[in-house]
Amino acid sequence: MAKAPVLTPRADDFPRWYQDLVGKAELADNGPVRGTMVIRPYGYGLWERMQAEMDARIKETGAQNAYFPLLIPQSYLTREADHVEGFAPELAVVTHGGGKELEEPAVVRPTSEMIINDYFAKWVQSYRDLPLLINQWANVVRWELRPRLFLRTSEFLWQEGHTAHATREDARAFASRIHRQVYEDFMRDVLAMDVVAGRKTVKERFAGAVNTLTLEGMMGDGKALQMATSHELGQNFAKAFNTSYLSKEGTQELVWQTSWGSTTRMIGALVMMHGDDNGLRVPPRLAQIQVVVLAIKGDEPVLAKVRDIAARLKAAGLRVHVDDRTDTPFGRRAVDWELKGVPVRVEVGPRDLENGTAMVVRRIPGGKEAVAVDDLVRLLPAALEEDQALLLAQSRERRESRTADVSTYEEAVEVAVAGGWARIPWATLGTEGEARLAAHAVTVRCLVADDGSVPGTDDAPGNVAVVARSY
């Protein structure tokens, strides 16, 4: 009898393949409350690596980490009308605590603009206090009607940055810096994801923002996923909270603000952009385990060689794990590491000992070959960099091959419904055409300039709308 495949093939049922892989690669499980999730150690290890890489980039901008409360007085949310309207359907509200009804209900934060602005108003007094650059790593709650692990869950992990500036120009420049130098650099350089950097339309902006910058990635099925956003908030929240400062000229001025965030959704993107029918493919620069060294048999000479190889590779700066669980069949262990997408497996058995070699299996391009043990330290770092570049190239090729330039609304819908992205002049589509897209479950993912750069305004001449179905 033929062995059943470990995963549903992507071509047969992409959503089922995704669910299979998240579970069988031990990334996450559904939580006990609908819409919540338990992130398992292997999945959380990916998030820790993402945190470390982004945190370093965020701190290079001058931002510092802080922490703000989970619960927000409900009255805060009434202070910026667009903001509360945008988040009202997603709110979780606490009405009782300590066995008593609360005098004022508390909202479980869906985002922290409100509470952070309350403290910004206290902390900012003079131009000398600006810019004020704050980031926090936290959890937030947005009640989801159609949850899917990592992509849409009622509780998720993220970082959210909030800044206050003396001028509109400074705020705009900082939002752009986060967009390109933090998020885009991280996604291309570490996640090996070819993303499109653009500007959201007025309809798709963050609630309360005057401009939203986004990064959109094409998943393996051609749908788009919003990867991270950076918002210019103008003075909307400064007016609501009276966040003002004494200028050098002695006048009271309102600050200009930004907010920006990225979430555990990126783990879902990692699965859908790089995964294949055999499991995950983790970019080497992200992988918490870059090389797993497996003992095929439990003989002591084999185990000693496995540990020796691992020690050499660790000394060369690679992140290495030893799999010496020889009471578990080798085939099962190999399949498990394949599912988890570890970039390189180094397999050692008695025959390899005799030959002074190890079998090197590369997950990303596929294939395996016998390599002299003494050559591993020299060859593997270069192989990992090749594999990192290959994932980025494959991501770019997928997007470019499945993106079409069109000239009519009907053509844009046809391309998007068929599982691709369409580029259509914004002057042709316009807000009326954007509204009509909803009937086909299609949205404008972002606006880009004709040359692919990020436009400075919504209606800049030559703006192009990127149209797709999305998660």
N, C-alpha and C positions, 0 to 999 in steps of 0.2 A: 504494500500500500504506500502511495506517495506521501511524503511528509508535508503537512499543511504549512503554508508560509507563515513566518512569524508575524508579519505585518500585512494588512490589506494593501494591495498595490495602489499607488497614488492614482494611476490612470483609471482604476475602477471606482474609487470613492475617496477623494482627497480628504474630506472632513473626517472620515473614519480612519484613514491612514494617520492623520494627525493625532486623533485621540489614542489610537493604538500605540503610537510612538511615544507620546508623553507618558503613558502608563508603563510601557515595557522598558523604556530607557530609564525608568525610575526618576523622572523629573518632578512629578507632582501627583497628588490624589485630590479628589473632591473632598471638601470639608463637610462637617456635619450640618451646617446651615447652608441652605441652597445658595449657590453663587460664591461660596468661599472656597479656598483651596489650601491644602497642606503642601508646602514646597519641601520635597525630599532632599537629603544631603547632596546628591549629585546635581540636582537642579539649583539648589542654593549655592553650591560651589561656583556655578556659572554666574550667578548674580553677584557673588562676592568679587569675582574677577572683573565683572562689569563695573561694580562700584569702585574698585581700586583704580581702574584706568580712567574713569570719568572724574573721580574725586581729584586725582592729580591734575587733570586738565582744568577743572573748575577752580582749584586753588591757584593755578597759574594766572588766572584773571584777577586775583586779589580777593575773591569771595572767601568768606569764612563760614564754617559749619556751626549751626546752632540747633536748638530743638524747641518746638512750641507744643502746647497741649493738644490732645486728641479731641477734647470737647470744646465747642464754641457756643457762647450764648446765642440763642436763636435770634435775638434782636439785632445782632451784628449783621445778619444776612439781609436785613431790610435797608441797609444804609447805602447800597449801590444797586439800583433797580435792575439793570441788565444782568448783573451777576446773579442775583437771587432768582430771577426768572429763568436763567439758563440752567441753574442747578436744582431748582425746586423739585422736579420729578424724581431726582436721584437721591434725595436726602434720607438719612436715617436719623430719627429724633429720639432722644432719651427723655422720658417724662417722669420717671421715678428713680430714686436713689436712696440707699440706706433705709428702705422700707417706707419711704414717704414720697408724696408727690412733690416734685421740684417747683419752687416758686416761679422759675422761668425754665422752660424746656431747653435742653442743650442739643446741639446738632453735632453728630460725629463728622469730623471734617471731611468734606469732599475735595477740598483744597484749602490753602491757608491764607489766601489774600486778606481775609477779614481780620483774623486775629493778629497777623503779622503787621498789618497796617495800624492797628490800634497801638502796637508797641513802637512802630516807626514814628508815630506822632509824638510819643514821649521822648524818644531817643534823639530825634533830629531837632536841633534848636538853631544852629548856625550853619553858614556855608562851610565851616570847618568840619562839620560832621558828615559832609558829602564827598564822594559817593558812599552810600551805605550799601554794602554788598553781602547778602546773607544767603546761605543754602542750608537746607535740612534734608536728611535721609529719614524717611518716615513711612507710615502706612496711611492710606486714606480709604474712605468707604463711599461708593456710589452704587446705589441699589440697582442691580442689573436684572432685566427681565429675561434676557437670553444669554446666560453665562456660558463661557467656554474657557477652559483652563488657560491661563496666561493672557489670553486675548481680551476677554471681558469677564472680570470677576468682581463681586461686590466689594471685596477688600483686596487691595493690591499694594505692593511696595513701590516706592519711587524716590526720586530726589526732586525737590522743588526749590528753585532759586527765586529770590525777591530782592530787588534793588531800588534805591532812591537816588536821584541825580538832580543837579542844579539846573540843567537845561534839557530841552527836548533833544538836541543834537547828541548830548552825551548818552542819554537813555537809548536813543535809536542805535547809536554805534555799539553800545554794550549788548543790546538784544541781538544785533547782527554778529557780534563776536562770539557769543554763546552758540548761535545757530551754526556758524561755519567752523570756528576754531575749536570748539568743544565737541558738539554733537556730530557734525559731518566728519571731522577728522577721526573721531573715535569709531564711527560706523564704518568708514572706509578702511582705516588703518588697522583696527583690531577685529571688528566683526566681519570684515571682508565683504561688506554689503555696498553694492552700487546704488546709492540713493539719489533722488531728485530733490534738490533744494529749491523751494519756492515760497510763494506768498499765498495765504488763504484768501478766498473771496470774503466779502462782507458777510454773506450768509454762513460761512463756515468758521468765522472767527471765534476765538475764545470769548466767553461771556464777560463783557466789561472792558475788552481790549479795543484799541484803535488800529492795531495791526497784529497779525499772527504770522510768524514765519514757521515753515514746516519742512520736515524731511520725510519723503514718501518712498517706500520700498516695494518692489514687485515680488510677490511670493511665487512659489512654484506653480500655482494654478493660474497665474496671471492677474490675480486680484491685488489691490493696493493695500498697504498697511501704513498708517501714520506712525512714524517711529519716534519722533520727539518734536516739541514745539517751543518757540520762544516768542514772547508777546511784548509788544509795546502797550503799556496801559495808559499812556498819556497822563492826564491829571485827574482821571475819573475817581480813583480811590483817594487821591490826595484831597480832593474836594469833599468826599464823603467823610473822611476822618480828620480833616483840617491838618494835614501833614505839611507844615510850612517851615521855612527857615529864614533867618535874618541874613540878607545878602551883604556883600562887601559895601554896597552903597547905603546900607542901613534901612532897606525896605523889606517887608515881609513878602515872601514869594512861596508859592506852592511848589512842591517837588514834582519831578517827572519820574515815572516808574516803569519797571519791567518785571515780568515773572516768566519762568521757563521750567520745563520738566521733562523727564523721561522715566519709564516704568519697567516693571517686570514683563510687560508686553514684549520687550526685546527678546526674551527667551523664546516666546512663541514665534517671533519672526525668524530667529535662528533655526528653529525646527523647519519652518515652512520654506525658507529661502534656500537652505543648504542641504536639507535632508533628502534621502533617496529611499528606494524600496528596501534597503538593508538597514536603515536607521538614520541616526544623526551623522553629520560631518561637522565637527567642531573646528573652527579656525585655530591654527596652532598658537597664535598670539593670545587668544582668549582661553584656551584649554587649561583647566587646572591640572590635568594629566596630559602631557604632550606625548609621552612614551610609556607604554606598559610593557614590562618585561615578564614573560610567562614561562614558568617551568612546565614542560610537557609531562615529565615524570618526576616522582618524588625522590629519586636517588640523590644522596647527599652531594656527590660531585656536581650534579646538575644544579641543585639548589645553591651551592657555593658559587658556581659560575654566574647564575642569575643575579645574585647579590653583588658580585664583583662588577658585572656590566652596569647594573643600576647605579652603583657608587661612582663609576667612571662618568656616566652620563650626567649625574647630579653635579659632579665636580665641574663639568663643562657648562653648567648653568641651565640645564634642562629640568623640567618638572616631570618627575619619574615616579611610577608606582610599580611595586613588585607584586605579581600574582603568583603565589606559591601554594594555592589551594588545590593541591594535587589529589585531594579526596573528592573533588568535583571533576567530572569528566572534562577533558581538555576542549572537546568540541563545543560543549555548552558554554565554557568560559570565553572561548573565541567569539561565539555568537553574541554574548553579552557585551563584550568590548566593542564589537562591530556596531551593535545597537546604540551604544553610548557615544560612538563617533570619535573615540580617541584617535588622534592622527596617525600614530605609529605603534604597531605591535612588534616586539622583538621576542621571537619564540626560540626556546632552547631545549633540546632533548639530548639523549645519549649520543646519537649519531652526530649531532652538531659538535659535541665535545670532541669527538674523535677527529673531526675535520677542522677544528678551530674556527668554526663559523656560527652564525645565528641566522634564522630566517626572519627577514624584515618584511612586514606587511604594511603597506601604506593605504590608509583608509580613504583618503580624498581622491587621488587619481585611480586607486585600485591597483592590484598587482602585488607580487611578492618575489623576492629573490634572496639567495643565500649571500651573506656579506661576511667577510672576515671580521672576527670580533675586534681586532686591533684597529679596524677602519671605522667602527661605529661612531666614535667621538668626532671624527673628521667629517663623516658623510651626513649624519642625521640633522645637525643644525641647518645645513644647506637644503636638505630635503624638506624640512619644515617650512622654510621660507618659500620654497617653490610651491608648496601646497597652499600656503596663505595666498600667494599671488594667483594661483589657479582658481581658487574659490571666488576671488574678486572678479576675475576675468569672466568666469561662467555667469556670475550674477549680472555683469554688464551685458554680456551677449544675450542673455534671456530678455532683459529689458529692451535692448535695442531691436532685437528680432521680432518682438511682440508689440512694438509701438508703431503706430501709423499716423502720418500727417493727413488730416482730412479737411474738407472745406465746407461740410454741411452738418447740421444737427443730426440728421438721419444716419449719416456715415459714422459719426462719433458714437452713437448708440449701438450701431451694428458691431463696431469693433469692441466696445466694452462688454456687450452681452456675450460675445464670442470668446471672451477671456483675454483680452488685450487692453492696451492703453491707447487712447486717441489724443492727438494734439490738434486743437482747433483754434483759430484766431478768436480771442476773447471778444473782439468787436463783432464777430459773426454770431457767436453763441449768446453772449450777454446774460443779464440777470433773468430774462424771460426764458431763454433756453435752459439755463441752469435749473430753474424751478420745474421745468418739464421733465428733466432727467429723472426725477424721483419716481415717476411712474414706471421706470425700467430698473429701479434699484441701482442707479448710476449717479455718481456725484462728481463735481469738479474737485479733484484732489489738491490742486494748487495752480497758481499762475506763475509762469516763467517768462522771461524776456525771450525774444526770438532767437538770441544767441545762447540761450540756456542759463543765463545769469538770473539773479533774483531782482525783479522789478522794484523800483522805488515807490510806485503808486499803483493802485488798483487799475486805473484807467490809462496807464502809460501806453503810448503808441507802440504797436507791435507785440503787446502782451499775448501770450498763448495759454490757453486753458488745457491742463492735463486732466483727461476724463477717464474714469474707470469705475468698476465695481470694487467694493472694499470690504475689509473686516472692521 
